Amino acid sequence: MHNIFYTLILPTLWVAVDFISFHHPGDEYGGWIASSVPALWVIPLIKNEGSPGGLLPLILAAGGVTMLGVGWAMDRLRVPAVPWAILALVMASALATYELTQYPSWERALAKNGSLAAYLTPAFSLGLVGSSALMVLGTGFARLADRIGGPKPANLIDKPRLDSED
């Protein structure tokens, strides 16, 4: 049986973060839109005539399905968890730091977007997406290189030499 770590954890984390982001969306729902990148493919397929709240269940479902597929691929590729998690945290920290440093003070940043969560949730969501994409590509290329690399060289120490005079 295949490991299902990413198949379970990735969509669960993403849905939770996107749900929180919806409730702390930042200015003009910009933070929520950034958090919802895995679900944006569904926007042309739906019609919303009202508040963004009507989109939330569809966005969560579409993004959850997308991240389920990414998680499934990561499980099949046996992506190592520790580098993935470290990369996600580094990317999220870098994005949050960048966003917060665009303002002269914490007070101005919070006045613009309402809460610290409006900065942290999009950063964490994009960190999850970015690290997952990079790890799928990196691990996929590594696995492919292993497959097409041909047979491994034989251990020449155990082989008799052909030019031996024995």
N, C-alpha and C positions, 0 to 999 in steps of 0.2 A: 504494500500500500504506500502511496506517495504521501509525503509530508504535506500538511495543509495549513502550516503556520501562516504564510502570507495570504492564502485564500480566505482565512478568517480575520486576521488582524488588520490587513490593509483596508478593506472596505469598511470595517467597523470603526477604525480610527478616523478615516476620511469622513464618513457620515456624521460622526460625533463632532468633529471639528467644524464641518460645514454648517451643522445645525447651530452650534454656538456662534459661528460667524454671522449667521442670519440675524441673530438677536443682538449682535454688536457689529453692525454692517459698515460703520464708518460713514463718511460723507457721501451722500447720494448712492448708497449701497455699493460703493466701489470695492470695499474690502470683501464683501460677500461675493461679488462677481469674480474677484481674483481667487477666492477660496474655491469657487465652483468650476474651475477650469476643466476638470474631467467630465463635467456634465454639460458643457456649453454646446455640444453637438446636438442636443435635444431642442434647443431654443427655436430653430426654424420649424420644428414639427408641432409646436404648441401655440395656442392662442391665449393670451392673458389680457383680460379687460378689467383691470382693477389693481389691487395692491400686489406687491411682490410675494405676499404670503400665499397666494394661490399657486405660485410657481414652486414653493418650497418642497412639497411632496414629490413632484416630478423631477426636480433637480436632484434631490437626495436619492431617488430611485435610479435615475440615469447615471449619476456619478458613482453610486454604489455598484452598479453593474459594471461600469468601466473599470473601477478599482478591483472588483472581483476578478475580472479577466486578467488584469495586470498581476494580481496576487497569484492567480493560477499559473501564469507564465513563470513567475519568480519561483514558485514551488517546484515546477517541472525542471527549471534550470538549476535548482539547488543554490540559489543566491545566498551567500553567507549573511547571516542576520546582523552581526556586529558591525561590519563595514557599512551596511545599508543604514542602520540606525545612526551611526556616527555621522555619515554623510547627510542624512535627513536633518539632524540637529544642527550641524554646521551650516547647512543651507538656510534653515529656518532662522538661525541666529543672525546670519549675515543679512538676510532680507529684512528682519525686524529692526536690526541696528541701522541699516541704511534708511529705512522709512522714518524711524524716529529722529535720526540726525538731520533730516530735511527741515526741521523746525528749530528755532533758536532756543527753545526751552521745552521742558515736559509740559508745562502749563499750556503753551501754544499748541503742542501736538495733541494734547487731550481735548483742548477746546475745539480743535478742527474735527476730530473723529469720535469724540465722546468717551472713549475708554481705552485702556491698554489692550483689551481683548480685540479691539478693532485693528490693531497692528499685529498682535501675536497669532491670531487664528489664520489670516491669509498667509502669513509667513510659514506657519507650521504646515498648512495644507500644501503650499507650493514646495516646501521642503520634502514632504512625503512624495509628491508627484515627481519632482526633479530627481530625488535620489533613487526612486523606483525605476524611472526611465533610464538613468545612467547605469544602474546596476544590471538591468535587463540587457542593455546594449553591451556593456562590458563583459558580463558573464556569458552572454550569448556568443560574442565574438571569441572569447577564450575557449568555450566548448567547441565551437566550429573549428578553430585552429587545431585543437587536439584531434578532432576527427579527420581533418584533411591533411594532417601532418605526416601521414603514412606510418609505417611500422617503426617501432622504436629500434635504435641501433642495438645489435646483439652485443653481449658482453665479450669483448675480444680477448680478455685474459683467459677465459676458459676454453677458447678455441685453439686447436693446434695450428701452428704456423705452417703455411704451404711450402715455404722455402727451407724448412728444417731438413737436416741431413740425416735424421734418424732412420 
